[in-house]
Amino acid sequence: MEERPQHPHRPRHALAAALIGPLVGSLIGTAACGAQAERTPLTQPSTDALSSGAPSSSTPADESAAKRDPLPAPDVKIPSGAADLAAALKRTTAALNKAVDAWTKAGAAKPPEDVVLLALHQQRIYRYAARHPTTAAKAFARLPSALSAQAKDNTSAIRELLALARPIKPSATFKTQPPRPAAELLGHFKKAERRFGVEWEVLAAVMFAETKFGRVKSASHAGAQGPMQFMPATWKAYGLGGDIQDPRDAVMAAANYLKATGAPRNYQRALHAYNPSQAYVNAILLHARQIKRDPRNYYVYYNWQVFVLTTAGERRLTGP
């Protein structure tokens, strides 16, 4: 992974700036992460990864909805023309917002199939747009102002992290796992905000960038661990005696660290201390802004999957 100066009290988040989770699509450098037997090969998602999104079986309501408006296949081709790209993004986002509303209203722990597939399709549209800026600019000009602003933020965040990305070897492997329920994680973010004053949207954006809400279980090659990717020495100073792998403890520690380094007064400074890259800081703040504008975006990002960029091309590690 990309080498950066070490700091005894700074988490070294090469995995985050690398893990493209929603954003970028690669790990920055080599992937000597995790030598455990249950690692996920880049060429094939693990069973755990595949089970992290869609439910085990469809309901009559799901089947009825599919008949009315077929859901996008996981790897369906993304439109290359500006008009078609804009139409696909508008249609997908509208359907996704409705699906998220139904999911959160129902109070189900696992996201339903329509949320999983629509979120993946939206993510893939944005990733395509990030790599084709001229087409994206023409497409976004056709969108309503609110969706256009969202699209610009998402693609800008992806581009920021892509600027840091370095392709890894196709033989590299990573441990993946299903994330904890979105509502459970939201509770941790909000509790940390009440205790430390660090906005929950920023904390959510950090976990999103670092490990895709805990989907990535591997430590970074430098040894950063857990869903918020702390170095052991930093964890000792800011971990509040908790478990580095526990999402609740990790969120509390991250809020503690960000508060100590300048948040909420100066998020730029605090996030730069968390990961010394302006591109990383920009990406976190862009995603946090989108969650603030519409809390449904938290649930959308929760369903974006883990992508990595290899020397043989892009690979998706989790999802349907």
Legacy VTK file of the C-alpha trace (Angstrom):
# vtk DataFile Version 3.0
C-alpha trace
ASCII
DATASET POLYDATA
POINTS 320 float
0.000 0.000 0.000
1.045 3.581 -0.421
3.716 4.559 2.071
3.118 7.591 4.261
5.052 8.955 7.260
4.091 7.203 10.472
2.879 9.006 13.579
2.753 7.299 16.991
-0.776 8.569 17.670
-2.249 8.508 14.199
-4.246 5.697 12.611
-2.583 4.661 9.380
-5.485 4.175 7.028
-3.948 2.916 3.846
-6.747 0.373 3.621
-9.366 3.072 3.724
-7.923 5.314 1.136
-7.487 2.191 -0.778
-10.591 0.266 -0.287
-12.844 1.570 -2.634
-15.679 0.548 -0.919
-18.182 2.757 -2.364
-15.792 5.024 -3.807
-12.664 4.170 -5.315
-12.254 0.697 -6.321
-8.795 -0.301 -5.317
-6.369 -0.814 -2.566
-3.456 1.505 -2.618
-0.597 -0.819 -3.208
0.176 -4.408 -2.324
-2.257 -6.499 -0.389
-0.368 -8.373 2.223
-3.470 -8.044 4.376
-4.465 -11.018 6.424
-2.964 -14.464 6.133
-6.032 -16.202 7.515
-7.452 -19.244 5.766
-10.883 -17.754 5.164
-9.649 -14.841 3.094
-11.596 -13.752 0.024
-9.827 -14.135 -3.353
-10.223 -11.083 -5.554
-11.527 -13.260 -8.321
-14.453 -14.638 -6.336
-16.553 -13.257 -3.423
-16.818 -15.367 -0.281
-20.041 -16.977 0.854
-20.169 -14.496 3.742
-19.788 -11.619 1.338
-22.599 -12.881 -0.826
-24.902 -13.166 2.168
-24.292 -9.634 3.404
-26.948 -7.935 1.325
-29.985 -9.740 -0.009
-32.265 -11.858 2.158
-32.251 -15.632 1.864
-35.605 -15.785 0.118
-37.932 -13.444 -1.711
-41.379 -12.481 -0.459
-44.599 -12.245 -2.507
-44.260 -8.467 -2.321
-40.738 -8.675 -3.758
-41.916 -10.888 -6.612
-44.842 -8.586 -7.376
-42.575 -5.540 -7.484
-40.149 -7.357 -9.775
-42.966 -8.066 -12.233
-43.973 -4.400 -12.293
-40.460 -3.032 -12.717
-37.659 -5.597 -13.175
-34.675 -5.033 -10.910
-31.254 -4.450 -12.496
-29.014 -7.494 -12.657
-25.829 -7.175 -10.570
-23.565 -6.817 -13.601
-25.887 -5.318 -16.200
-24.124 -3.020 -18.677
-24.022 0.660 -17.659
-25.235 3.056 -20.404
-22.410 4.898 -22.147
-24.391 7.800 -23.618
-25.108 10.923 -21.567
-28.885 10.849 -22.079
-29.192 7.161 -21.231
-26.830 7.493 -18.264
-28.885 10.381 -16.858
-32.126 8.458 -17.341
-30.702 5.360 -15.656
-29.430 7.347 -12.677
-32.713 9.242 -12.270
-34.810 6.086 -12.531
-32.556 4.046 -10.254
-32.279 6.696 -7.551
-36.031 7.295 -7.445
-36.727 3.564 -7.126
-33.956 3.170 -4.554
-35.291 5.981 -2.363
-38.740 4.382 -2.360
-37.245 0.995 -1.544
-35.214 2.449 1.331
-38.328 4.146 2.733
-40.206 0.831 2.664
-37.284 -1.034 4.248
-36.757 1.410 7.123
-40.497 1.677 7.753
-40.735 -2.107 8.020
-37.870 -2.168 10.512
-36.221 -5.243 8.998
-32.595 -5.858 9.926
-31.494 -7.109 6.510
-32.023 -4.943 3.438
-34.485 -6.463 0.947
-33.436 -7.558 -2.510
-34.674 -4.414 -4.259
-32.552 -2.177 -2.009
-29.454 -4.330 -2.517
-29.739 -4.514 -6.309
-30.749 -0.883 -6.846
-27.975 0.391 -4.574
-25.395 -1.703 -6.417
-26.662 -0.431 -9.754
-26.525 3.179 -8.566
-23.004 2.621 -7.251
-21.880 1.188 -10.573
-23.406 4.144 -12.440
-21.449 6.559 -10.258
-18.250 4.573 -10.654
-18.697 4.684 -14.425
-19.376 8.423 -14.264
-16.255 9.001 -12.198
-14.151 7.394 -14.917
-15.885 9.227 -17.768
-16.032 12.887 -16.646
-17.078 14.366 -19.998
-20.040 12.020 -20.352
-20.877 12.501 -16.677
-20.945 16.292 -16.970
-23.372 16.090 -19.897
-25.520 13.542 -18.080
-25.680 15.494 -14.813
-26.739 18.642 -16.690
-29.924 16.766 -17.637
-30.844 15.952 -14.038
-33.006 17.867 -11.549
-30.859 20.186 -9.405
-30.959 18.106 -6.212
-30.008 14.870 -7.957
-27.382 16.686 -10.005
-25.767 17.992 -6.805
-25.827 14.506 -5.289
-24.300 13.015 -8.425
-21.518 15.591 -8.473
-20.671 14.950 -4.816
-20.608 11.193 -5.236
-18.491 11.197 -8.363
-16.142 13.810 -6.900
-15.620 11.626 -3.831
-14.915 8.601 -6.007
-12.422 10.570 -8.094
-10.631 11.826 -4.979
-9.915 8.294 -3.830
-9.220 7.027 -7.325
-6.428 9.594 -7.455
-4.784 7.693 -4.584
-5.436 4.206 -5.905
-2.740 1.812 -7.049
-3.742 -1.492 -8.712
-2.996 -4.630 -6.730
-2.165 -8.145 -7.848
-5.106 -10.356 -8.847
-3.772 -13.042 -6.486
-4.279 -10.828 -3.418
-6.942 -11.947 -0.931
-8.993 -10.201 1.736
-11.241 -11.324 4.533
-14.814 -10.123 4.213
-17.874 -10.497 6.390
-21.487 -9.298 6.524
-21.864 -5.857 8.118
-23.770 -5.362 11.341
-27.358 -4.123 10.782
-27.636 -0.543 9.564
-29.899 0.487 12.452
-27.452 -0.953 14.983
-24.528 0.962 13.491
-26.610 4.130 13.328
-27.213 3.803 17.049
-23.458 3.643 17.670
-22.813 6.714 15.508
-25.472 8.763 17.290
-24.325 7.685 20.741
-20.775 8.725 19.881
-22.064 12.079 18.615
-23.846 12.686 21.935
-20.733 11.823 23.918
-18.041 13.563 21.878
-19.882 16.111 19.723
-18.595 14.615 16.471
-21.384 14.527 13.886
-22.750 11.051 13.296
-22.771 11.625 9.558
-18.986 12.135 9.596
-18.449 8.993 11.672
-20.637 7.015 9.257
-18.709 8.366 6.282
-15.425 7.309 7.901
-16.563 3.713 8.477
-17.993 3.694 4.965
-14.637 4.660 3.455
-12.511 2.547 5.775
-14.188 -0.855 5.561
-17.605 -0.446 3.907
-19.330 -0.559 7.273
-17.223 -3.489 8.444
-17.487 -5.664 5.342
-13.698 -5.716 5.054
-12.254 -7.681 7.964
-8.602 -7.753 6.882
-6.043 -5.605 8.616
-4.071 -3.227 6.434
-0.547 -4.268 5.453
0.717 -1.803 8.070
-1.389 -3.398 10.790
-4.435 -1.099 11.055
-7.346 -3.122 12.399
-11.093 -3.188 12.904
-14.046 -1.473 11.225
-12.512 1.977 11.748
-8.931 0.821 10.936
-6.879 1.784 13.980
-3.199 1.116 14.497
-2.668 -0.732 17.802
-0.657 2.119 19.329
-3.355 4.649 18.468
-6.001 2.310 19.796
-4.124 2.051 23.097
-4.242 5.832 23.412
-7.826 6.432 22.239
-9.644 3.088 22.365
-11.146 3.662 25.814
-10.266 0.118 26.842
-12.555 -1.457 24.244
-12.213 -4.140 21.574
-10.646 -2.858 18.356
-12.821 -5.262 16.309
-16.112 -4.291 17.959
-18.078 -1.747 15.894
-19.443 0.101 18.924
-16.025 0.413 20.568
-14.389 1.358 17.260
-16.898 4.151 16.596
-16.429 5.532 20.115
-12.661 5.469 19.686
-12.890 7.231 16.322
-15.075 9.954 17.812
-12.646 10.273 20.725
-9.707 10.598 18.334
-11.439 13.088 16.025
-12.498 15.203 19.011
-8.905 15.211 20.303
-7.567 16.346 16.923
-9.973 19.204 16.251
-13.551 18.040 15.600
-16.206 19.352 15.519
-14.619 22.793 15.280
-12.249 21.800 12.495
-13.160 18.641 10.592
-10.500 19.284 7.969
-7.778 19.128 10.603
-9.268 16.175 12.473
-9.834 14.051 9.380
-6.368 14.846 8.067
-4.975 13.563 11.351
-7.087 10.430 10.923
-5.703 9.882 7.415
-3.089 12.337 6.132
-4.517 12.773 2.644
-6.514 15.761 1.451
-8.250 13.534 -1.068
-9.445 11.310 1.773
-10.640 14.334 3.762
-12.541 15.671 0.755
-14.227 12.319 0.110
-15.357 11.921 3.727
-16.844 15.413 3.850
-18.627 14.968 0.513
-20.309 11.779 1.642
-21.145 13.225 5.053
-22.786 16.172 3.302
-24.963 13.847 1.258
-26.117 12.001 4.388
-26.967 15.340 6.019
-28.970 16.429 2.969
-30.998 13.216 2.965
-30.620 10.597 5.730
-31.716 7.936 3.231
-28.247 8.241 1.746
-26.866 6.575 4.872
-28.891 3.466 4.036
-27.907 3.743 0.381
-24.190 3.897 1.223
-24.665 1.005 3.647
-25.652 -1.099 0.632
-22.790 -0.042 -1.632
-20.356 -2.913 -2.086
-16.595 -3.470 -1.913
-14.670 -3.064 -5.166
-10.934 -3.321 -5.714
-8.796 -2.423 -8.697
-6.280 -5.038 -9.798
-3.716 -5.106 -12.548
-6.144 -7.377 -14.415
-9.120 -5.065 -13.995
-11.749 -4.133 -11.436
-13.210 -6.759 -9.090
-16.265 -6.685 -6.836
-15.784 -8.642 -3.606
-19.180 -8.409 -1.921
-22.843 -8.269 -2.796
-25.201 -10.299 -4.989
LINES 1 321
320 0 1 2 3 4 5 6 7 8 9 10 11 12 13 14 15 16 17 18 19 20 21 22 23 24 25 26 27 28 29 30 31 32 33 34 35 36 37 38 39 40 41 42 43 44 45 46 47 48 49 50 51 52 53 54 55 56 57 58 59 60 61 62 63 64 65 66 67 68 69 70 71 72 73 74 75 76 77 78 79 80 81 82 83 84 85 86 87 88 89 90 91 92 93 94 95 96 97 98 99 100 101 102 103 104 105 106 107 108 109 110 111 112 113 114 115 116 117 118 119 120 121 122 123 124 125 126 127 128 129 130 131 132 133 134 135 136 137 138 139 140 141 142 143 144 145 146 147 148 149 150 151 152 153 154 155 156 157 158 159 160 161 162 163 164 165 166 167 168 169 170 171 172 173 174 175 176 177 178 179 180 181 182 183 184 185 186 187 188 189 190 191 192 193 194 195 196 197 198 199 200 201 202 203 204 205 206 207 208 209 210 211 212 213 214 215 216 217 218 219 220 221 222 223 224 225 226 227 228 229 230 231 232 233 234 235 236 237 238 239 240 241 242 243 244 245 246 247 248 249 250 251 252 253 254 255 256 257 258 259 260 261 262 263 264 265 266 267 268 269 270 271 272 273 274 275 276 277 278 279 280 281 282 283 284 285 286 287 288 289 290 291 292 293 294 295 296 297 298 299 300 301 302 303 304 305 306 307 308 309 310 311 312 313 314 315 316 317 318 319
